[in-house]
Amino acid sequence: MKHLIARIFFLSVLGLLALWSFFAPVSGWYFVFILLLWFVTNIIGSSFIQYNYHVKAYCSNPSEKDQKIALTFDDGPNENTLQILEILKTHNAKATFFCIGKNIEKHPDILRKIAQDGHEIGNHSYSHSDFFDFYRKDRVTKELKETDNLIEEITGKKPTFFRPPYGVTNPSIRRALAITKHKVIGWNIRSMDGISKNTQAIFNRIVRQLSPGSVVLLHDTRLETNVVLEQLLLSLAEKNYEVVPTAQLLNLKAYEN
């Protein structure tokens, strides 16, 4: 993993500086600078899932030659998910929904409908807590297993896909995944629909980055996303793009059974 390479590199540099200090004066600021650079490297590597810094993440299929992409939705199930499902059904498109355990408990029927409509379901943690990135391995493992169990109880299928909250990875998540064996699914097009309310800007952002094999990140909890999705699916049809499940696009299995 890249984090291990970075650790070896920075420890080696620090070791060489320490060794050199036996032969010549070395300012302590050199050590501070290397430690600061190591810290920044870890922050950036952890924050961008595409960098595969702590774990291998499947963010797109660059080898895809056909006009195929995948649409993914985070943070449901939610009342708004029903409208997303209707739009997808109208355009005969299949998507992947990364669901939060506590929301599944609130809306089991909506999760069931997602599965009945032929869409994929992935794990997006149980709590999606603002402090998820600070959880230790055991708690991360517990959250993944709880959400898996809820999905399996309702749909009869145990997901193999996991999308970390906020797309952040760290050593605790890496250690938890070594136990749960989930595959981490990222994205290469972030719509920013979770932040912006400007539907035209969101649409333009997606279309501008679109290419065969792309995985698009959206949220099924926002009314603005409904408008963007309708516009996007019409545009994709005009450009002869096909929306396929993530598992098909990335040549992976979405479920254990």
Secondary structure, DSSP 8 states (H G I E B T S, - for coil): -HHHHHHHHHHHHHHHHHHHTTTS---HHHHHHHHHHHHHHHHHHHH-GGG-SSS-EE-B-TT--SSEEEEEEES---TTHHHHHHHHHHTT---EEEE-HHHHHH-HHHHHHHHHTT-EEEE--SS--TTGGG--HHHHHHHHHHHHHHHHHHHS--B-EE--GGG---HHHHHHHHHH--EEE--SEE--TTT---HHHHHHHHHHH--TTBEEEEETT-HHHHHHHHHHHHHHHHTT-EE--HHHHHT--SB--
